[in-house]
Amino acid sequence: MFLVKPRYPKFFTFSLIILIELLSFLAYFYPSIQLYLLAGSLVIVFILALYSLETALLVALIELVIGSKGHLFSADIFGFPVSLRLVIWLALLLASFFYFYHHGLIKTWHKKIKFYKFWPWLGVLLIFIILAFIRGLVFSYSWSLVLADVNAWLYLALIIPILIAYNPDDKKQAERVKAYFLLAVVWLSVKTLLLLFIFSHNLAIVPDIYLWVRRSGIGEITAMGGGLFRIFIQSQVYLPIAFFLVLFPAIKSNISNRTKLFRILLLLALFLAVIAISMSRSFWLGFVLAGIVGAIASWRLSWFLYFKALSYIVIAIALAALLAFIAIKVPLLGNKVNVGFQALSDRLEIDNSEAATASRWSLLPNLWQAIKKDPILGHGFGASVSYYSRDPRVLTNNPSGWYTTYAFEWAYLDTWLKIGILGILAYISWLVYLVIALWQYARSRQSEIYLALAISILFLMIVNIFTPYLNHPLGLGFLLFSSCFFHKNSL
């Protein structure tokens, strides 16, 4: 799988992830090296993709998990922002063009690409995306605004290298995708706990770490009061997904090895701890609702398996509490830590006076009024809406509180505004059909992994109501990887 196969590929990959994080931290204090890191990444991923497109796609998957918004490395080139995610995307597409050149476009289409099961839905969605791009230009939105808005949807182009690289019959490929996805999520979880430890203990490196997190767009670190910090990283949306991918197969497996069982419980606990630490109410809501649906969908299971699942979850919750306690409360080098957990319970309450919540509800009527002006085809990419915001960052720049933006928290309405009701219906149809296909695969093949994926997509659909993920590479990338292991006429 690697150009030079390491003896322990997962340990090697984990070490590379840590190296990339360290280089990212260094680069944001020495910006002059950003361009070299981006150029080096482009060359390395491109060469890797020529040698093994599958391996390069795993790099893209890992970057989605650890990179959050995609700017672990980032620089302005001729006034255009270039990120590590863009560089990886470009390298994969260039390698795909080389594949077409050597194997023939028509031959590749007939042998690999045309068998994608979801082309009717994805194809229609792509048509409306192109129309929205054209309408954005026709309505004379600025080029930079239109490109910035359509940018996330361009990630769908990775369907080409994915279809070239993956064979629906190759179970080992599917297992590798799962294994390296979980490996990256484990690192994301460890990083979250490390950040919580650093900020809770007020270590000397706090200012530098905070500056790096904010500059790179990795996430948000917010003091919640009582010495507790919220560590929110956008790609933590993968934590509930990883939880389902570990829990569902474990329930049906007969695990006699205690070491393996402890490892599974520790993984579940690690994921639960970070879900709590994220303090994302949309994550919590989506996680609980999707879990309930998963339990109902598995009604054919015996009561023993339900009890087994419940016991795993209870043990994992206890271990998760212990992990959070260690990260927050355990003193280091004589530092006294005095952290209360009132902020966590406060987060469970919905307070419309909270700045973020109030701004979100203030946006809703203005966004809806804009949609009603052209609900069928939408306004195109770059369409903006003005509303009153209580966000302190907005008030700093504009004391009146009026804020104009093209990106909105109400993600389905955002998509509706840009590509119209027909476009969003095509998108939702793809999502629903993908969930149904995964569910039917799970039943016909007795595979809990497909059931976990179906529940995970349902989780994303719920979260996307309040937080934009399915119009972002984090959500789009997961959909592409989840949909590639199907035959066209498999059901």
BELWONOR-V402569 format. One record per backbone hydrogen bond with DSSP energy under -1.0 kcal/mol. CO is the residue of the C=O (numbers start at 0). NH is the residue of the N-H. E is the energy in kcal/mol with one decimal. If there is no record, write none. Layout:
CO:NH:E
CO:NH:E
This chain:
7:11:-2.5
8:12:-2.6
9:13:-2.6
10:14:-2.2
11:15:-2.1
12:16:-2.3
13:17:-1.9
14:18:-2.2
15:19:-2.6
16:20:-2.2
17:21:-2.3
18:22:-2.6
19:23:-2.4
20:24:-2.3
21:25:-2.4
22:26:-2.7
23:27:-1.4
25:28:-1.4
25:29:-1.1
29:32:-2.1
30:33:-1.6
32:36:-2.3
33:37:-2.4
34:38:-2.5
35:39:-2.7
36:40:-2.2
37:41:-2.4
38:42:-2.2
39:43:-2.6
40:44:-2.7
41:45:-2.1
42:46:-2.5
43:47:-2.5
44:48:-2.5
45:49:-2.1
46:50:-1.8
47:51:-3.5
51:55:-1.9
52:56:-2.0
53:57:-1.6
54:58:-1.5
55:59:-1.8
56:60:-2.3
57:61:-2.6
58:62:-2.4
59:63:-1.8
60:64:-1.5
61:65:-2.6
62:66:-2.7
66:69:-2.4
69:84:-1.7
72:83:-1.7
74:81:-3.1
76:79:-1.6
79:76:-2.9
81:74:-2.4
82:86:-2.0
83:87:-2.4
84:88:-2.3
85:89:-2.5
86:90:-2.4
87:91:-2.1
88:92:-2.0
89:93:-2.5
90:94:-2.1
91:95:-1.7
92:96:-2.1
93:97:-1.9
94:98:-1.8
95:99:-2.3
96:100:-2.3
97:101:-2.1
98:102:-2.6
99:103:-2.5
103:107:-2.2
104:108:-2.4
105:109:-2.3
106:110:-2.0
107:111:-2.6
107:112:-1.6
108:113:-2.7
112:115:-1.6
115:118:-1.2
117:121:-2.7
118:122:-3.6
119:123:-1.4
120:124:-2.2
121:125:-2.5
122:126:-1.7
123:127:-1.9
124:128:-2.0
125:129:-2.3
126:130:-2.3
127:131:-2.2
128:132:-1.9
129:133:-2.3
130:134:-2.8
131:135:-2.0
131:380:-1.5
132:136:-1.5
133:137:-2.5
134:138:-2.6
135:140:-2.0
136:139:-1.4
141:145:-2.5
142:146:-2.8
143:147:-2.2
144:148:-1.8
145:149:-2.5
146:150:-1.4
149:153:-1.0
151:154:-1.5
152:155:-1.8
153:156:-2.0
154:157:-1.9
155:158:-2.0
156:159:-1.8
157:161:-2.0
158:162:-2.2
159:163:-1.9
160:164:-2.3
161:165:-2.3
166:169:-2.0
168:170:-1.1
169:173:-1.4
170:174:-2.3
171:175:-2.1
172:176:-2.3
173:177:-2.1
174:178:-2.8
175:179:-2.6
176:180:-1.9
177:181:-2.5
178:182:-2.0
179:183:-2.0
180:184:-2.2
181:185:-2.4
182:186:-1.8
183:187:-2.4
184:188:-2.3
185:189:-2.5
186:190:-3.1
187:191:-2.0
188:192:-2.2
189:193:-2.4
190:194:-2.6
191:195:-2.3
192:196:-2.4
193:197:-2.6
194:198:-2.4
195:199:-2.6
196:200:-1.8
197:202:-2.0
202:205:-1.8
204:208:-2.6
205:209:-2.7
206:210:-2.1
207:211:-2.2
208:212:-2.5
209:213:-2.3
210:214:-2.7
211:215:-2.5
219:231:-2.8
221:229:-3.3
224:227:-1.5
225:339:-2.4
227:223:-3.0
229:221:-2.1
231:219:-3.6
232:235:-2.7
233:236:-1.4
234:237:-2.0
235:238:-2.0
237:241:-2.7
238:242:-2.4
239:243:-2.2
240:244:-2.2
241:245:-1.6
242:246:-2.9
243:247:-2.1
245:249:-1.3
246:250:-1.9
247:251:-1.2
248:252:-1.3
252:254:-1.1
256:260:-2.2
257:261:-2.7
258:262:-2.1
259:263:-2.1
260:264:-2.5
261:265:-2.5
262:266:-2.2
263:267:-2.5
264:268:-2.3
265:269:-2.6
266:270:-2.4
267:271:-2.4
268:272:-2.7
269:273:-1.7
270:274:-2.1
271:275:-2.1
272:276:-2.3
273:277:-2.2
275:278:-1.1
276:230:-1.1
279:283:-2.3
280:284:-2.7
281:285:-2.4
282:286:-2.9
283:287:-2.4
284:288:-2.6
285:289:-2.5
286:290:-2.1
287:291:-2.2
288:292:-2.2
289:293:-2.5
290:294:-2.1
291:295:-2.4
292:296:-3.0
295:298:-1.4
297:300:-2.3
301:305:-1.5
302:306:-2.5
303:307:-2.4
304:308:-2.4
305:309:-2.5
306:310:-2.4
307:311:-2.2
308:312:-2.3
309:313:-2.5
310:314:-2.4
311:315:-2.5
312:316:-2.4
313:317:-2.0
314:318:-2.5
315:319:-2.6
316:320:-2.3
317:321:-1.7
318:322:-2.5
319:323:-2.5
320:324:-2.4
321:325:-2.5
322:326:-2.3
323:327:-2.0
324:328:-3.3
331:334:-2.4
340:344:-1.4
341:345:-2.6
342:346:-1.6
345:348:-1.3
350:353:-1.7
353:357:-3.3
354:358:-2.5
355:359:-2.0
356:360:-2.1
357:361:-2.1
358:362:-1.8
359:363:-1.2
362:366:-2.7
363:367:-2.4
364:368:-2.1
365:369:-1.7
366:370:-2.0
367:371:-2.1
370:373:-1.5
373:377:-1.2
374:420:-2.5
375:421:-1.4
379:382:-1.3
384:404:-1.9
386:402:-2.8
390:394:-2.4
391:395:-1.7
392:396:-1.1
393:397:-2.7
397:400:-2.3
400:388:-3.1
402:386:-2.2
404:384:-2.3
408:410:-1.8
409:413:-2.3
410:414:-2.5
411:415:-2.3
412:416:-2.8
413:417:-1.6
414:418:-3.0
415:419:-1.9
416:378:-3.4
417:379:-1.5
419:423:-2.2
420:424:-2.0
421:425:-1.8
422:426:-2.0
423:427:-2.8
424:428:-2.2
425:429:-1.8
426:430:-2.3
427:431:-2.9
428:432:-2.7
429:433:-2.4
430:434:-2.3
431:435:-2.4
432:436:-2.6
433:437:-2.5
434:438:-2.4
435:439:-2.6
436:440:-2.4
437:441:-2.4
438:442:-1.7
439:443:-2.8
440:444:-2.6
441:446:-1.2
446:450:-1.0
447:451:-2.6
448:452:-2.2
449:453:-2.2
450:454:-2.4
451:455:-2.1
452:456:-2.3
453:457:-1.8
454:458:-2.2
455:459:-2.2
456:460:-2.3
457:461:-1.8
458:462:-2.5
459:463:-2.3
461:464:-1.4
462:465:-1.3
462:466:-2.6
468:471:-1.4
468:474:-1.2
471:474:-1.1
471:475:-2.8
472:476:-2.6
474:478:-2.0
475:479:-2.1
476:480:-2.2
477:481:-2.0
478:482:-1.2
486:489:-1.4
